[in-house]
Amino acid sequence: MIELPAPALAPAPAPVSALTWHGRRFYRHGAPHRILSGALHYFRVHPELWRDRLRRVADLGLNTVDTYVAWNFHQHRADRAPRFDGWRDLEAFVGIAAEEGLDVIVRPGPYICAEWSNGGLPSWLTARDVAIRTSDPAFTGPVERWFDDLIPRIAALQAGAGGPVVAVQVENEYGSYGDDHAYLRWNRAALTARGIDELLFTADGPTELMLDGGTLPGTLTAATLGSAPGAARDLLARRRPGEPFVVAEYWNGWFDHWGERHHVRGVESTVRTLDGIIADGGSVSIYMAHGGTNFGLWAGANSRQGRLQPTVTSYDSDAPIAEDGALTAKFHALRATLGARGPLRVPERMPVLPPTRVPLTHRADLIDGLRAVPVPASSGPRPATFEQLGLDAGLTLHTAYPRIPEGDHKLVLTDVRDRAVVFADGIPIGVADPDHPELGVRGTGAIVRLEIVVESLGRINYGPLLGQHKGLLGPVLVDRRIVHGWTSAPIALPDWTPDDLRRATAATPTATSSGFAVATLHVDTPADTFLALPGSAHGLVWVNGFLLGRYWEIGPQVTLYCPAPLLHAGDNTVTVLETDRLGPALELHDRPQLGPTEEYVEEFA
């Protein structure tokens, strides 16, 4: 028998992306296509409401949804594997989007901004003072390990594998941060090496500076903007001829900071700019289509001229689909502009509980309540920072015993980030922050039990101060003398269990205006509601053990959105931690109150 040589195997054809372009036009599997997307972040929406909110995105007339992936939401600690279960089940979220007929764009970062704590980077990583968002191996090494777990999950959901993922972003608005193009190339290679073969793109503000820093040859360039799409289109056409015009973030609204006004954008302005984007085949992602909520302590912060600007709990962002899912006038105007037809599949608004008022009871002392939940403390000559204590968010409790001479003196917190409530022998003497670092203290010549409760108001998510540390970073002084000999305890409030809350609220009754309180809320049928704390000044709220978020009398936000899945039929427990002044009651409202408004003006206009 004569054996014939085996035929040579032809190389496997290179994967073909679902989205391609030619002549500045997109095609999806060869058919003319326009990306009409809306941003919706799974980590800002209760998972039992994912389908409802995605259906509203589709009803808006969009064919795609895009989401960031928040690394710190999945991997809270360096010594534990990332989690992708429950609220963190990214694959389930993407699967529901597919069932609702939507394509999906994924923006895995690792940096995402998004007004999210630390821009999505884990605080255990930025605690190391590595050169973040650069090609420094001390940064790319941990990112590689994160991507080893994350990116294959996304790759398995690509259109080429029968899934809905049609595009993946390389990093995020990098041109607003740096110019390490080796890092950008590394980021792109890290995606393709782990199986991403759908459309890759970068996204940056439409300025020469940002495009110089954030774009890559051979990778589609998209813009982020709130106005002036014609100027952006012209700039990109000059720099990237032949590429379709894509706005990866169209800011149809804006987020809010504590102590400022609630941003809104008029419907006419919103529609006019959208018309300019989608003219002549332009593609768009509306940021946000549905903003959701910065539950827990996930809200980030900005910094302007050295002053921290913490972001509020609501991420409503004046989006067409409101924080509670309500369809706004902006929704209906954009839907008409996008050419959506047919009846809506969702109600205009979800059911809500009737307004009521419930007394706050079982008040416990703040310090004693914090001490009732045992944690390992550290001792040293100076107060330990959040990073030294391994704490991402929450509070730190510092105790020292200085002798204060008789008379009036100044207690100085030289570098507090971000807010500290100070007690002397159990009596509050004031609140210190970077603008007001000095407090008056009267001494008798005796030793004083000095206790300082330090609160992080949100980790910076944008700009050169990204990764900034938290806590008491400088010494504490009595006049010019440094106070030494501190015990520091981390209070990881996001990790507190219902048992922890019960211990705290069962502590010594408060003799001050701060502390813990409880309200019992009876519900026949769970529905959405909006919680307010009239008379209370600053603190946190839990509902049935779930940390809902922060409230603050400086506004603009007045009510906290509580979605129906957090409640159950019967008695529900609302726990309040107030750092300054407890009010008498909890109120339930049937409408959100996000504060006095200010028209949004886009900085690139």
Secondary structure by P-SEA (a helix, b strand, c coil): ccccccccccccccccccccccccbbbccccbbbbbbbbbbcccccccaaaaaaaaaaaacccbbbbbbbccccccccccccccccccaaaaaaaaaaaabbbbbbbcccccccccccccccccccccccccccccccaaaaaaaaaaccaaaaaaaccccccccccccccccccccccaaaaaaaaaaaaaaacccccccccccccaaaaaccccccbbbbbbcccaaaaaaaaaaaaccccccccccccccccccccccbbbbbaaaaaaaaaaaaccbbbbbcccccccccccccccccccccbbbbbcccccccccccccccccaaaaaaaaaacccccccccccccccccbbbbbcbbbbaaaaaacbbbbbbbcccccccccccccbbbbbbbbbbbbccccccccccccccbbbbbccccccccccccccbbbbbbcccccbbbbbbbccccccccccccccccccbbbbcccccccbbbbbbbccccccaaaaaaaaacccccccbbbbbbbbbbcbbbbbbbbbcccccbbbbccccccccccccccccbbbbccccccccbbbbbbbbccccccbbbbbccccccbbbbbbbccc
